[in-house]
């Protein structure tokens, strides 16, 4: 399993990075990204702290660990600069918290994330056709999520993205130990979203590509 969207105690997760990584190892993960929620108030603290933890643990864990960040509930106009700053601070993978139907995310967030070149637009809710076309043009990956609530729009995202040839990935958006998912469960999430069995491999290959890009 390659899981590119998880949270530690540095935002609203339950686990310190070492335990989150250890539990991923125990579940047979190939790679995990720690993508804690950031805005202007905390990004200069969180990203370097996670980077330091990952660097200290790197030689002692048998999986790839990516330093990431999830830009969350930030006004759309500020997202492009935040994506750049997150990368400058050491985030190798930048996720933007998309317009999920279960939270009051500002309209225009999906568009801003795509325009900014974020790596993953997480749980983009009822993403519009225009934004879908823009995501395809920019090569942005949309997320199919195992997270309760956010997963309510998986069907819309999967059907729209598949029809238009837009890149997809599947992540846990884990906040606690029981949120981490196996590869087998990830396949069930994708199938439940309407991704046919023949397209499962494409989703996992895209996760591999995102991982390789983050490791460069």
Phi, psi and omega in degrees: 000133170249115184244112188254023179205096178218165184229143178248187180293348179288349168229252183246021174275169183263343190248144169292158183306319182300318180287322177301315179295316182299319179292325175295319177300314182298333179272002177083021179298150170270324182201154177216142173249134175263113190235068183292154181294132178227153164218196183295338187282337190225355188297326181287344175269310191290311186297311178297325179295316178295318179300319179295319179295316181296317180297319180295327184269347192307319184282353187247000180237143185270015179235164176278134179237125184253133173279119182228189177198147174242110177287122195229125176056034176268139177308135185309322183295339182267350187297316181304314179294326180290323176299314179297317182292321178301318179292321178298325181282351175121001177289124179268347179216121183248122176254143170245133179289103187283185188279058175308146182282353184256006176221155182277059179289138183298136175299138183099353179296315180303313182298315182297321179296319179294313181298325181284347181077032174301154180288318182224132169262107186281145175027071187281009174061223181272060183303137186282163178299318180298318179291325175299314179297322178293321177297320178296316179300319184272353181070031181276140178271133174261150185259133161262125190246147173269000185284129180300149183083293179301330184287351183299333181258013179304320183298315179298314182297314183295313182296316182293314182293318180297317181297328185259359180072034180270143181294140178231155168218163178237129182226163181275329191053044186293136173240343180216167185306320184288349179281337180298142186237152175276167175300321181296319179290323176302319177298321179294322177298316180294315179297320180293333178280350179105005175285123182284159186304327181291340181258358180301317184299323180299320181295316182288328176293325177293323175299321176299317181295318177298319179297313181298320179296320180292334182273352182292000000 
